Amino acid sequence: WAQHRASLKEKFPDGWAPPHKLSRAAMDGLRALHAHDPDTFTTPVLSDKFRVSPEAVRRILRGKWQPTSEQ
């Protein structure tokens, strides 16, 4: 865990700030494709399809946050 955190700090010294951000609907679509067939829709494939970095895809797939109805 500590080694992974250190490597991310080295890659992104100013913190994570992706240049291209996806809408909530696009993130849901990305998760749905991966859930439907994870062998076909791997991180590199989804990265190319949605034109975001593999790191962004990894973070979207691992993230569990959902906005409340008020947000």
TORDRENFI-430944 format. One record per residue (C-alpha): x, y, z. Coordinates in steps of 0.2 Angstrom, whole numbers, always signed. Each point is the difference from the previous one (the first is absolute). Example, Ala and Ser with C-alpha at 12.3 -4.5 7.8 and 13.67 -1.06 7.14 Angstrom:
<kolnus>
((+62 -22 +39))
((+6 +17 -3))
</kolnus>
This chain:
<kolnus>
((+0 +0 +0))
((+14 +12 +5))
((+10 -4 -16))
((-15 +3 -11))
((-4 +17 +9))
((+18 +5 -3))
((+0 -4 -18))
((-16 +10 -3))
((+7 +14 +9))
((+15 -1 -11))
((-11 -1 -16))
((-12 +14 +6))
((+10 +12 +11))
((-14 +13 +0))
((-14 -13 +3))
((-12 -8 -12))
((-8 +13 -12))
((-5 -9 -16))
((+0 +11 -16))
((-15 -8 -7))
((-15 -3 +12))
((-15 -12 -4))
((-18 +4 +4))
((-9 -11 +13))
((-9 -9 -14))
((+16 -4 -9))
((+7 -7 +16))
((-15 -11 +3))
((+2 -6 -18))
((+18 -4 +3))
((-4 -10 +16))
((-15 -9 -9))
((+12 -5 -15))
((+13 -7 +12))
((-13 -9 +11))
((-8 -8 -16))
((+16 -7 -6))
((+16 +4 +9))
((+11 -11 -11))
((-5 +10 -16))
((-1 +17 +8))
((+16 +1 +9))
((+8 +16 +7))
((+10 +4 -16))
((-15 -4 -11))
((-11 +12 +10))
((+14 +13 +1))
((+1 +0 -19))
((-19 +0 -2))
((-4 +14 +12))
((+16 +10 -4))
((+6 +1 +18))
((+16 -6 +8))
((+1 -18 +7))
((+2 +7 +17))
((-17 +9 -2))
((-8 -16 -5))
((+7 -9 +15))
((-6 +14 +12))
((-17 +0 -8))
((-2 -19 +1))
((+6 -1 +18))
((-10 +15 +6))
((-17 -3 +9))
((-6 +17 +3))
((-17 +5 -7))
((-8 +17 +1))
((-16 +1 +11))
((-16 +6 -7))
((+2 +17 +7))
((+17 +2 -9))
</kolnus>
